[in-house]
Structures are given as structure tokens and as C-alpha cells.
Amino acid sequence: MRWTFFLILALAGAGALLYLWPVPQKDFAAMAVNVDPNVTASLINFRQTHPLKSIENHGETWHYVVDGHGDETILFLHGMTGAYDIWWQQMEALAPAYRVISVTYPPVDTLKGLSDGVIAVMDAEGVQQVNVVGTSLGGYLTQYLLATHPQRFKRAVFANTFPPNDYYKQKNATLIRLLPLLPSWLVMQSFRRNIQQSIYPASGYSELVLAYLLEQTYGRMSKAQVAARAKAVLEDFSPPDPEALGVPVLIIEANNDPLVPAELRAQLKETYPSANIHTLSGVGHFPYLNAPDDYTAILRAFLAK
């Protein structure tokens, strides 16, 4: 009996140790050995020269950066895997003509909570109205913001994203409910596998896409953030009518997006029939990283109208 008791204790301890095993920490420089050194230096310099600002909203700390001095403001909203600086190439290119703001989502798991945080950042910076560029989850959040705070937005970009739908609920609801229970190392390991097997090839084997996203899974993004963002993706809401609101909309999509299937890309265009459409070829889910010049040119043209 004593040996059985000690064995159970040992197994329980080993299980706890396995569950609590820390996520390995690796920074961008360690991930970027195959990235153009000029691009690596550019991102590192951006991080060093753009100190994070922060505000508290409903008990969560929102981090963001601000640059530029233009009369109009562009607000950038990243997707599930990302942070404020995933947009650094667009921000640096557009800062001479616009004020630019980019946020990192804390572990907030509702669209209303994310929306409240975004509006709080705008209020903290004294910005009444912005041009908003949202991708993936950020594009979904952009639709929600337009539905709930239309007066705060001048133009909107829904990029590599989807409308309210049942597809992700049917496919991922069980996994997303289990996410908070899984060990952090396992969650991040699963993300890395998806990045390497799906997202990286679709990007045209962009070393920048690979390095940036892997860095997120090596300590830059927490399991709590992942679980919260995944839960928010499953929320439903009534989509806005941009034409009735007088808000021009641009949809940017990729014809080989591995995370937004063709049926959801079609639904998005059906949901917003007045939107301008720009379809990129062979660039995957993160074209602002691996096709930055083309992507920025598309934004410039839309914002100049």
C-alpha cells in the first residue's frame, strides 16, 4: 500500500511537472537566421525606437504604439497570431502622411471587450475618427466595431478575414473550449506545427512570416491570449451595412489563404456587396508581411479616394 501511495504521488508530480513545463523562449533574431538581414534590422530598430504606450481598460492592460503626424489616423488591428509590430512595414511607410496606431490585444475573450479596449485607446490618443485596417480576427473585430461604433470610422479594410459564420463553430468549438485546460507548451507546439506545415508554404515560403510567427509561439504570446482570441472568433453579431453608414470598405483577400477557406471569402463578399475587392495571388494569410510593398500600395490607393 505504501509503495502504491508513493507511486501515485510520483505520477501525480510527474504529471504536474509535465503540465507546467515552460514554453521555450526565443526572440526574433534567433528565429530570423534565414531572413534578409536588412528586414531583421528594420523590425528590431522599429521595436527599439517605438516605445510601447499603455492604458488600463476593465482590468486589462492594452499596449500600443503611435507614430506619424498626419491629419488622418490609421488604426491597425492584428489577427489571432500577432502583436502591434506585425504592421511595422506599413506603419513606417505610411507614417509620413498619416498618424498610425497599432495595438496588441490582452487576453480579452469577447468582441465587446476588445471593442471597448480599442475605443479606449482611441480616446486616450484624442482620436475621434480613424481609418481602420483589420486582418483575420482583426478584420472580424473591425466589422463588429463598424456595427457598434460606426461614427468612429471613416474607412474600413476587412483583410484576410470572414463574416459572422457557423463554419468555425462547427470546426473548432470543442477545441477552443479545451484550450484553457491544455498545457501552454502543447498549445504553442500545435501553433508551430500549423505555421510550418500550412502558413509558411502558403506564404511562398517566406522566411519573415515563419520567423515572426514562430517568435510569437516562443514566449511573445501567452496561452491566455490565444484562448481569448479564439473564443472571440466564435461570437456572432449582426454585420453592419457600410453603404448605409457611408463608410467605404475594402476587402483584401488571398486566393490561397490557408486559414480562410474559399466559402468564407465568398460569404464575406456577399455580406458586403458595396465593398471594393482586391484579390492577391499566392501570398497566403499574412501578405502585409511577405508582400509589404504591394500591400501598402493597395492601402494608399484606397485611403486616397
N, C-alpha and C positions, 0 to 999 in steps of 0.2 A: 504494500500500500504506500509506504514511504517513497519507494522508487517511482511508483506511478505518479504520486503527487509532484515529485521533483521534475519528472519528465514533462508533466503538463505545464508546470511553471516555466521550464526551459523552452518548450514550444511556444507558449504564450509570449515569452520575452523575445524569442526569435521573430515571431510574427509582428510584434510591435516594432521591433528594430527594422524589419523589412518595410513596414508601412511608413515609418518615419524617416526612412533613408533619404538624405537630402538630394535635391536636384543639383547636378554638377553646374558650376559657374564658369562661363566662358564669355569673353567680351567680343565685340565686333572684329577687332584686329586679329584675334585668334581664329575667327571664322573666315576671314577675308583673304587668305593666302593666295587665292586664285582671282581675286577681284582686281580690276585696274587700280594701281596704286594711287592715281590721281582722284579716283572716285572715293576710295577709302579715306584719303586725306581730307577730301571735301566734307564727308559726313562727320569725321572726328572733329574737324575745325568748326562745323556748324554747332555741334554739341558744346564745344568749349566756349564759343562766342555768343551763344544764345542761352543765357541762364534761365532756368525754369521759374515761372511765377506760380503762385498757388492761392487758392481760396478754399474755404470750408463751405460745404452745402449739405445740409441734412446729415451731418456727422461724417461725411466723406471728404477727403482732400482731393481737389481737382488740380492737376498740374497742366500748365500750358505755356506756350511761347508766343511772343508778339514781335513782329518786325515790320518795317516799311512805314511810310508816311503819306500814302495816297489818300485822296478824298473818299474813295470807296474801300470797303473791307471785304476780304475773302476769308471765310471760316472753313477750315479743313477738318473733316471727321473721318477717322480711320476705321478699319474693319475689325474682325474678330482677333486677328493676329497683327498687332502693330502698336505704335505709340506715336506721339506728336511728331517725331522726326522722320517718320516714313515718307513725309511730304517734303523733305528738305530741298530737293531739287526744284520743285515747283515754287516753293516759298522764296528761295534765293532768286529765281528767275523773275518772279512777279513782284517782289518787294519794292523795286524802284518805282513802280506805278501804282501799287496798292498797299494798303495796310493788310497784313496777313496774320491770322491767328490759327494755331493748331493745338488741339487738346489731347490728353491721354485719359481714357476712361478709368476711373477707380472701379472697384468691384460693386457696381450698381446693377441690379438684375431686372429692372423694369424700364420700359421705354419712357414712362413719365419721369422716373428718377434720372435717367440720362438726359432727357429734355430739360428738366429743371436745372441740372448742372451746367448744360450748355448755355442756357439763358442767363444763369448766374455769372458765367464767365463774360458774356457779352455786356451785362450790366456793370460788372466790375471794371471793364475797359471803356465804359461810356459809349458803347456802340448800339445805336438804335436799330439799324438795319444792315444786313450783310448779304453778300453773295455766298451761298453755301455749296461746298463740294464734298459729297459724301460717297464713300465706296463700301460695297459689301454691307456689313452691319451698319456702317456709317451712312450708306445710301438708304437703308431701311429707316434708320433714325431720322434722316433728312425728310423722308416722306411724312413721318409722324410729326416732326416739327412744323412742316408746312401745313399739316391738317389742324394742328393745335395752336400755332402762333404765326399765322400767315403774314401778319403785319410786320414781322421782324425780318422778312426775307425779300430781297429784290429779284434775285435769280437763283435757280437751284440746279445742281447737277446730280443725277442719280447714276452712279458709276458701278459697273460690275456687281449689280445688285438685283433685287427681286421685289415683287409686290407682296402684300399680305396673301398668304397661301397656306394650303394644307400639306404641301409636299414635305417640308422639313419636319413637321409634326409627325407625319406617318413614318418617316425615315429615321428620325433622331430623337424622338421624345423620350424613349426609355433610357437611352444612353445619357441624355442630358440630365435626367433625374438622378442617375447614378454618379454623375461626375463629382459631386461634393464628397462622396464616400470613397472614391478611389485615391490611392496614394499619388502625391504630386509627381513623383518620378515616372509613374506609369502614364499619367496624363500627358506629360511633356514628351515622353518617349513615343507615344502614339502620334502626337503632333509632328514630331520629327520624321516619322515614317511616312506620313501623308505628304509632308513637304518634299521629301526626297523622291518619292515614287510617283507623285501626281503633279504637284505645283511646279516643281523645278523643271521637269520635261516640258510642261505646257508653256513655260516662260521662254522656251527656246534655249534651255539650259543656261539661264542667266546666273552667273556666279554671285551677282549682287543680291538677287532675290533669295538665293539659297542662304547666303551668309547672314543677311538681315533677319530673315525669318528664323533661322536656327538660333541666332542670338536671343531672340525672344523666348525660346524654349529652354535656354541655358541660364535662367535666373532673372531675365529682364521682365518677364511677365509671370504673374503668380497664378496658381490654380484657382484661387478665388476670383480673379479677373476673368479667366477662361470660363468658369462655371456661370458667372453672372452674365457675361456677354452671350453665351449660348442660350441661356434662358430667355433673354430679351428677344432673340431672333424668333422665338416661337409665339410671341404675343401677336394678337390680332388687333386690327383697328380699321376704321373706315378711311380709305385713301382720299386724299384731297382732290379738288378739281382745280388744277393750276390755271387753266384757261379762264374760269370764272373768277379766280382770285387775281388775275392779271399778273401772274408770276411766270415768266418764261422758264421752260425746263429743257435741259439737255440730257439725253440718255447716252452714256458711253458704255459700250459692251465689247466683248471679245468673242469671236466666233469659235474659240476653242477653250472657253472658260471651264476649268475642271470642277469648280465649286458652284457654279450657277448653270444648271442644265438648260438646254435649248427651250424646253417647255416653259420654264420660268422667265427666260428672256423674252419669249413671245408674250406671256401674260403681262409682263411689265409694259411692253409697248401697247398692248390692248388697253391696259388700265389708264395710260396717259397718251391718248391719241393725238394730242396737240403738241407733244414733245418733239424737239429736234432729235434725230438719231445719228450717232456716229459709231460705226462698227469697225473695230480694229481686227486685223488678221494675224493669227498665230502668236499672240502676245500673252495669253493666259490671264490669270486673275489679278496680277499686280503690274499693269502696264505703266503706271506712273513711276515705277522703279526701273523696269528694264527697257522702256521706250520713253524716257523722260522728255526728250525734245519734242517728239510728236504729240505727246500728251499735253504738254504745256502750250503748244501751238493751238490745239483744239480748245483749251480753256481760254486763251487770249481772244480767239475769234468769237467765241460765244459771249464773253464778257464785254466785248467791244460793241456788240449790237445794241 
